[in-house]
Amino acid sequence: MEKSKLGISIQLTGAAMFFLGMISYIPALFLAAFVLMYEKNEWLRKSAVKMACVLIVAGLLSLGLGIIDDVFEILDITFGWIIHFDVPFAIDQIGQYVISAIEQLLLFILGLRAMSMGTVRIKSFEKIINTHM
């Protein structure tokens, strides 16, 4: 069983990265940066990039939904004296919950698969990883 520079197995390091991503972004990104700088194992390095991709894509999608809410707020401030603007059916909040649930589920599945040095193939992420690594 190959060990990482942290003294634990490669599989456990990969799983820790994904599970940390579920808890907090900052420690997960620090661990991913450590892996990318110091580890030689190709699977572990690709896992670090995949975890970062999941976090970044989820953050960008949440940001996009936040912009929709801001647009409705601007319309309400500008034309609120004529007609009231609000996000229909609170779709922005529902979208935030869905994005968060998918992110957490994906990180959990990737963490479980990392325990056996496996992965979940996500076509767009794989393309990014193979292009830039």
C-alpha positions in Angstrom: 0.0 0.0 0.0 1.5 3.3 -1.1 1.8 6.0 1.5 1.5 9.7 0.9 3.8 12.4 2.3 1.4 12.8 5.2 2.1 9.2 6.3 -1.3 7.8 5.5 -2.3 5.8 2.5 -3.0 7.4 -0.8 -6.6 6.2 -0.7 -7.2 7.7 2.7 -5.6 11.0 1.6 -8.0 11.1 -1.4 -11.0 10.3 0.7 -10.0 12.9 3.3 -9.9 15.5 0.6 -13.4 14.8 -0.6 -14.9 14.5 2.9 -13.2 17.8 3.9 -14.8 19.4 0.9 -18.2 18.4 2.4 -17.3 20.1 5.7 -15.4 23.2 4.7 -13.8 24.6 1.5 -10.6 26.1 3.0 -9.1 22.9 4.6 -10.1 20.9 1.5 -8.4 23.3 -0.8 -5.3 23.5 1.4 -5.1 19.7 1.3 -5.6 19.7 -2.5 -2.8 22.3 -2.8 -0.5 20.2 -0.7 -1.2 17.2 -2.9 -0.6 19.1 -6.1 2.7 20.5 -4.8 4.2 17.5 -3.1 2.6 14.2 -4.1 3.8 12.2 -7.1 0.8 9.8 -7.3 -1.1 10.7 -10.5 -4.4 9.3 -9.3 -4.2 11.5 -6.1 -3.3 14.6 -8.1 -6.2 14.0 -10.4 -8.5 13.5 -7.4 -7.3 16.9 -6.0 -8.2 18.6 -9.2 -11.6 16.9 -9.4 -12.4 17.9 -5.9 -11.5 21.5 -6.6 -13.6 21.4 -9.8 -16.6 20.2 -7.9 -16.3 23.0 -5.4 -15.7 25.7 -8.0 -18.5 24.6 -10.3 -21.0 24.4 -7.3 -19.8 27.9 -6.2 -20.2 29.4 -9.7 -23.7 27.9 -10.0 -24.7 29.3 -6.6 -23.3 32.7 -7.7 -25.3 32.6 -10.8 -28.5 31.9 -8.8 -27.6 34.8 -6.5 -27.3 37.1 -9.5 -30.9 36.2 -10.5 -32.0 37.3 -7.1 -30.0 40.5 -7.4 -31.6 41.3 -10.8 -35.1 41.0 -9.3 -34.0 43.1 -6.4 -32.8 45.9 -8.7 -36.0 45.7 -10.7 -38.0 46.0 -7.5 -36.0 49.0 -6.3 -36.3 50.7 -9.6 -39.9 50.0 -10.5 -41.2 49.0 -7.1 -43.5 52.0 -6.9 -45.3 50.7 -10.0 -45.2 46.9 -9.7 -43.6 44.6 -7.2 -40.9 42.3 -8.5 -40.0 39.1 -6.7 -38.3 35.8 -7.7 -41.2 33.5 -8.7 -41.8 30.6 -6.4 -38.5 31.3 -4.5 -36.8 29.4 -7.3 -33.4 30.9 -6.3 -33.6 29.3 -2.8 -34.8 26.0 -4.2 -31.9 26.1 -6.7 -29.4 26.8 -3.9 -30.7 23.8 -2.0 -30.5 21.5 -5.0 -27.0 22.7 -5.9 -25.8 22.2 -2.3 -27.4 18.7 -2.1 -25.9 17.6 -5.4 -22.5 18.9 -4.4 -22.6 17.1 -1.0 -23.8 13.9 -2.6 -21.1 14.0 -5.3 -18.3 14.7 -2.8 -19.6 11.9 -0.6 -19.7 9.3 -3.4 -16.3 10.5 -4.7 -14.9 10.1 -1.1 -16.3 6.6 -0.8 -14.9 5.6 -4.2 -11.5 7.1 -3.2 -11.2 4.5 -0.4 -10.6 1.9 -3.2 -8.7 4.3 -5.5 -11.8 4.5 -7.7 -13.5 7.5 -9.1 -16.7 8.7 -10.7 -16.3 9.7 -14.3 -17.8 13.1 -15.0 -17.2 13.8 -18.6 -16.7 17.6 -18.4 -14.4 17.4 -15.4 -12.4 14.6 -17.0 -11.9 16.8 -20.0 -10.6 19.7 -17.9 -8.3 17.4 -15.9 -6.8 15.7 -18.9 -6.3 19.1 -20.7 -4.5 20.8 -17.8 -2.6 18.0 -16.1 
